[in-house]
Amino acid sequence: MKNIIHFYFLLNIIALFLIELVYAKNGNEKINFAYKKYKKTKNKELSKKDKFYMIFVNNTSPYQKRENEVMTLNSLIDDIQDLIIDNKDTYKDPSVLEELEENGQLRKRNSGESNLVYLISSVESKSVLYAYLSPYVVNSVRELPNIIACEPNHGLQFFSYYNTRDIQLEANWKNFTIRDESDLHLSLISQGKFSDDLVNKYDTNFYYPESAGKDIDIFIIDSGFNFDYREFSNVDERIVKCGYNITNGKVYNMASTTNCHVPTIQDDHGTEVADVAAGNIHGVANKANVYGFLLNEQDMLHEADILAGLQYIKKNLFRPYKAVINLSLGGFYSLSEKYETLDYLQELITEMSNAGAVFVVAAGNEAVEAYSERYNEACYPCSFKDVICVGAIDTVGINNIEYPTWDMINTNIMKTANYVKADFSNYGQVVDIYGPGYAKVEYKTFKNKLMGGIDGGTSFSTPIIAGVAATIMSEHPKMKFTTESMLTYLTKLAEKDMIGDLTQKDHNLFINNGKHIVYSSNNIYDGCGVRSGNKMCEDACCSIDGHCTREMKSCRTDQGCQIKYGLFMTIMSPEFGRCGFGYGICPYGTCCSYDGYCGKSENYCGIGCQVDYGFCKKEYIFE
């Protein structure tokens, strides 16, 4: 029987194909995302600003002959240019005209030639000129002969396979950003379960709130750190530093605050964990502050150093309701023995959590129950109260494969079969939630060599959940999160009962950041509902598993029929106060909470409210 009383890092379970990133020699290389945000365009000329206008000209006026059309058009161009030049003082923003003037483009040219007014298109009956006009000038142009209309650009946008309005309504984000062609560990957490029988092509986008952890502190107590590279280059909008060396129960300042390693042990585990939590490309919360605390693990990790690190944070850096503490480490202890160390650490964690810290810890990689009365052992800090303990799923599909190839794991495409517990992950009643078991990382070694690859283990599932917690806290700055209330919030958001290879006593919850709609990147669907791009059924019901059907049982509201997407048969819950699958809908005007109870408060109608069983967000679901 194990009786391990020291902490150890939950290191990656496989030597997972680390590769040197030779393409990124410049540590300060700027990262550009391809997402373009389009604002809603008002189709009214109400702002009274200088604008570019399309000027529609009548080519078939009864007062002109066909052979005079070109001459008339040239004369009209001259007249409009004269109006612009003579009325420059009517422009509220003359910078465009001034720039043209500097370039010599306001000089009078041959008749019909102008860079200020020019022909852009013509058909038999009409021509279209284009010009930059002030409100005064546009009114004058409208009075000229043969002018049909002057219209500004109304504004178009590129159509995408995702629906911006649907995302904002569902996730309740103020604004959001999209990182396209993202890592698998990121795209997975911003959509519901991907089913290849409903969605034709997996959506690799990562959708997340624009706040992205802004003004939230992520503290990582770990091994070596190097923040001097592009994943942490945005120091103009956040704090990123290490510089804290914990040795023999004391915290020492280090000479560098960006490259922090123990001379005798060169380990980059801390940098990788930080990258997954908050890196620019590979991180969940890329605007969060990051503080790295270096554990001087000469022979083993010492509990005293963990205590010292937490005490230092509490005394010097802690801001209530702004702190997320990541511990990708742990150890097993005998349940039959009493450890004052564990009692004290529990008390410290509870005290800090009650004051507004969120603790996220790893479940471990032994493939056993994290808390087992049968084997008289428990993994800590996972088994503590006031922590969020994180397990892992097999996102890349290599369970029970001893020697996976690079092609097996180097993917950003999810397969439906991979929603199963990772074969290395600890599990059980103290494991609160599960995240991706593998993550793509990029890090700079202690020798300043840029490396990258795929790493696995609950060490990397943990910072994913820590990053999600940070984004939630930044998106809702008025909410005072503790570990307990954050776990409740994450439970409400989580995808439920979708992980295979778990027992009924396990918490079958997979992390989600608030967006559950599953899109197909080629816009081809074979189903309906939230897991099929919000597609509707025609003259049929949308079943709980996302298929259009007229089968009576699948149309019943007590069987999970998705009532927003087709026909449905209303079944009221026979048990007062209960709702959800197996029960049915709540009485009119009440909401069904995430855990299946009817009510009217925010706890019932807010985050996690079940839209198929009652009201949600004060909007009647049947409308």
BAVEXSE-780105 format. One record per residue (C-alpha): x, y, z; residue in three letters. Coordinates in steps of 0.5 Angstrom, whole numbers, plus 500, padded with zeros to 3 digits. Example, Ala and Ser with C-alpha at 12.3 -4.5 7.8 and 13.67 -1.06 7.14 Angstrom:
// residues 2
525491516ALA
527498514SER
This chain:
// residues 623
500500500MET
502507498LYS
504512504ASN
507517500ILE
508524504ILE
511528499HIS
509532494PHE
511531487TYR
509534480PHE
504531476LEU
509531470LEU
507529463ASN
505522462ILE
509521456ILE
515524452ALA
511527447LEU
514529441PHE
517536443LEU
520540437ILE
524546436GLU
520552434LEU
525554429VAL
520559425TYR
520563431ALA
527566432LYS
524573435ASN
522572442GLY
518578441ASN
514576434GLU
507579434LYS
501575434ILE
496577429ASN
489573429PHE
485573423ALA
478574426TYR
475581424LYS
469584428LYS
464587424TYR
459592427LYS
452593426LYS
451598420THR
445603420LYS
442604414ASN
440611415LYS
444617413GLU
443620420LEU
450622423SER
451627418LYS
458626417LYS
463626411ASP
462620407LYS
463617400PHE
457617396TYR
455613390MET
452618385ILE
447615381PHE
446618374VAL
440617369ASN
443616362ASN
436616358THR
434623360SER
429625354PRO
433632354TYR
439629351GLN
441624345LYS
445618346ARG
451621343GLU
451626348ASN
451622354GLU
459621355VAL
459629354MET
454630359THR
457625364LEU
464628363ASN
460635365SER
457632371LEU
464630374ILE
467637373ASP
461640376ASP
461635382ILE
469637383GLN
467644383ASP
462644388LEU
467640392ILE
473644391ILE
469651392ASP
466648399ASN
471645402LYS
470649409ASP
463645409THR
467638411TYR
467636418LYS
473632417ASP
477635411PRO
483630412SER
481626406VAL
481632402LEU
487635405GLU
491629404GLU
488629396LEU
490636396GLU
497634398GLU
498629393ASN
496634388GLY
489631386GLN
485637387LEU
488640381ARG
483642375LYS
484636370ARG
481635363ASN
474635362SER
471628366GLY
478627369GLU
478627377SER
481623382ASN
475626387LEU
469624382VAL
470618378TYR
465613374LEU
465606378ILE
460602374SER
455603368SER
449600365VAL
445602359GLU
440606363SER
444609369LYS
451610371SER
454610378VAL
459616380LEU
463615387TYR
465621391ALA
467624398TYR
462629400LEU
460633406SER
452634408PRO
452640404TYR
455638398VAL
451632397VAL
445636398ASN
447640392SER
449634388VAL
442632389ARG
440638385GLU
444637379LEU
441635372PRO
440627371ASN
442625378ILE
437620381ILE
440619388ALA
446619392CYS
447614397GLU
452612402PRO
455605403ASN
450601407HIS
455596409GLY
456589408LEU
460583412GLN
463576410PHE
458571412PHE
461566417SER
458559419TYR
457561426TYR
452566428ASN
455572433THR
448574436ARG
446567438ASP
453566441ILE
452572445GLN
445571447LEU
447564449GLU
454565453ALA
452572456ASN
459575454TRP
459583453LYS
464582447ASN
467576444PHE
474574440THR
475568436ILE
482565435ARG
481561429ASP
484554427GLU
486554435SER
489548439ASP
484542440LEU
485543448HIS
482550446LEU
476549441SER
473543445LEU
472548451ILE
468553447SER
463548444GLN
458542447GLY
459535445LYS
462534438PHE
458528434SER
460526427ASP
453524426ASP
450531427LEU
456535425VAL
460534418ASN
466538420LYS
469539427TYR
469547428ASP
477548430THR
475556433ASN
476558440PHE
471563442TYR
472566448TYR
470573452PRO
474579450GLU
476580457SER
480574457ALA
482574464GLY
483582464LYS
485584471ASP
485577474ILE
491574477ASP
493567476ILE
499564481PHE
502558479ILE
507554484ILE
511550480ASP
518549477SER
522553472GLY
519559468PHE
521563462ASN
516568460PHE
521572455ASP
518570449TYR
512571444ARG
507567448GLU
507573454PHE
509579450SER
503583451ASN
506586457VAL
503592456ASP
496590458GLU
498585463ARG
503583469ILE
507577467VAL
513575472LYS
516570476CYS
522572480GLY
520568487TYR
524562489ASN
521558494ILE
527554498THR
527551505ASN
520555507GLY
522561505LYS
521566499VAL
527569496TYR
527575490ASN
531572484MET
535577479ALA
530576473SER
523576473THR
522573466THR
527567466ASN
527563473CYS
530557474HIS
534553479VAL
541552477PRO
542545478THR
535543476ILE
533545469GLN
525544468ASP
520548464ASP
514545467HIS
512551470GLY
513555463THR
508550460GLU
503550465VAL
503558464ALA
502557457ASP
496553457VAL
493558462ALA
495564459ALA
499564453GLY
497569447ASN
496563442ILE
496557447HIS
493560453GLY
485560455VAL
486567459ALA
491571455ASN
490578458LYS
490575465ALA
496577470ASN
501571471VAL
505570477TYR
510564477GLY
513561484PHE
519557483LEU
519551487LEU
527549489ASN
526542488GLU
533539490GLN
530532492ASP
523532492MET
517538493LEU
516540500HIS
510541503GLU
513547507ALA
515550501ASP
507550498ILE
505553505LEU
511559504ALA
509560497GLY
501561499LEU
503565505GLN
507570501TYR
501570496ILE
496572502LYS
501577505LYS
504581499ASN
500579492LEU
493577494PHE
487581491ARG
480579494PRO
476576488TYR
481577483LYS
486571485ALA
486564481VAL
491559484ILE
494553480ASN
497547483LEU
499542478SER
502538483LEU
500533489GLY
501527493GLY
498521496PHE
497520504TYR
494514508SER
487515511LEU
489512517SER
494517519GLU
493524522LYS
498529518TYR
498536522GLU
501539515THR
494537511LEU
490540517ASP
494546517TYR
494547509LEU
486545509GLN
485551514GLU
490556510LEU
486554503ILE
479555506THR
481562509GLU
484564503MET
478561499SER
473565503ASN
477571502ALA
476571495GLY
481566492ALA
480560487VAL
484554488PHE
485549482VAL
489543483VAL
490537479ALA
487530480ALA
494526479GLY
496521473ASN
496514477GLU
489512474ALA
486510481VAL
481513485GLU
484520488ALA
480518495TYR
480511496SER
477508503GLU
478501500ARG
486502499TYR
486507505ASN
489513501GLU
487520498ALA
491524494CYS
492532496TYR
491537495PRO
485534490CYS
482531496SER
481538500PHE
475542501LYS
475549497ASP
479546491VAL
477545484ILE
480538483CYS
481537475VAL
481530471GLY
482529464ALA
479526458ILE
483522452ASP
482528447THR
487525442VAL
485518442GLY
491514445ILE
488511451ASN
492504452ASN
497505446ILE
504505449GLU
507508443TYR
503513440PRO
506516433THR
506524432TRP
501524427ASP
496521432MET
497526437ILE
498532433ASN
491534431THR
486540432ASN
480535430ILE
476532435MET
473525434LYS
466523438THR
469517441ALA
475521445ASN
470523450TYR
472518455VAL
476519461LYS
484519460ALA
487512462ASP
492516466PHE
487520470SER
485519477ASN
478519478TYR
472519483GLY
468523488GLN
473528490VAL
475530482VAL
470535481ASP
470536473ILE
474534467TYR
478538462GLY
482536456PRO
488531457GLY
493533452TYR
495541450ALA
499544445LYS
505548448VAL
510553446GLU
515554451TYR
522557452LYS
527553455THR
532555461PHE
537556455LYS
533560451ASN
531555446LYS
524556443LEU
520549444MET
513546442GLY
509540442GLY
504536445ILE
504535453ASP
499530457GLY
497529464GLY
492533469THR
498538470SER
495541463PHE
488540464SER
488544471THR
491550468PRO
485550462ILE
480550468ILE
484555471ALA
484560465GLY
476559464VAL
475561472ALA
480567470ALA
475569464THR
469568468ILE
472573473MET
474578469SER
467578465GLU
463578471HIS
468583476PRO
462585480LYS
461577482MET
465575488LYS
467568487PHE
470563492THR
472556490THR
466554492GLU
462559488SER
466558482MET
465550482LEU
458552482THR
458556476TYR
463551472LEU
458546474THR
452550471LYS
456551465LEU
459544464ALA
457539459GLU
454534463LYS
454526462ASP
458526456MET
464522458ILE
465515458GLY
469510462ASP
466514469LEU
462511474THR
455514477GLN
459516483LYS
464520479ASP
462527477HIS
461527470ASN
462534468LEU
466537462PHE
469544462ILE
465549458ASN
466557458ASN
459558456GLY
458557449LYS
455550448HIS
453551440ILE
456546436VAL
458549429TYR
460545423SER
466549419SER
463547412ASN
456549415ASN
453542413ILE
449539418TYR
445532419ASP
441534426GLY
438539429CYS
438543436GLY
444546440VAL
449541438ARG
448542430SER
448549429GLY
442551432ASN
438548426LYS
431547426MET
426541424CYS
421542419GLU
414539421ASP
418534426ALA
421534433CYS
428535435CYS
430530440SER
435530446ILE
440527442ASP
439532436GLY
435528431HIS
429530427CYS
424525428THR
416524429ARG
417519434GLU
412520440MET
417519445LYS
422523443SER
417529442CYS
416529449ARG
418535454THR
420530459ASP
424526454GLN
429532453GLY
425534446CYS
429541444GLN
423545444ILE
426551440LYS
428547434TYR
421544432GLY
415541434LEU
414538442PHE
409535446MET
408539453THR
409534459ILE
408538466MET
412535471SER
408531476PRO
413532482GLU
412539485PHE
418543484GLY
422538480ARG
423539472CYS
428536467GLY
429530464PHE
425525466GLY
420530470TYR
418535464GLY
417542464ILE
416547470CYS
409551471PRO
408557467TYR
413563469GLY
418559472THR
425557470CYS
428550471CYS
435550474SER
441547472TYR
440541477ASP
432540476GLY
428545480TYR
423550479CYS
424557481GLY
424564479LYS
430567482SER
437568478GLU
439561481ASN
434558477TYR
433563471CYS
441565470GLY
447561468ILE
445553467GLY
438554466CYS
435549462GLN
431552456VAL
427546454ASP
424546461TYR
421553463GLY
423560462PHE
430562462CYS
433569462LYS
426572463LYS
425570456GLU
419565455TYR
422559451ILE
416558447PHE
416564443GLU
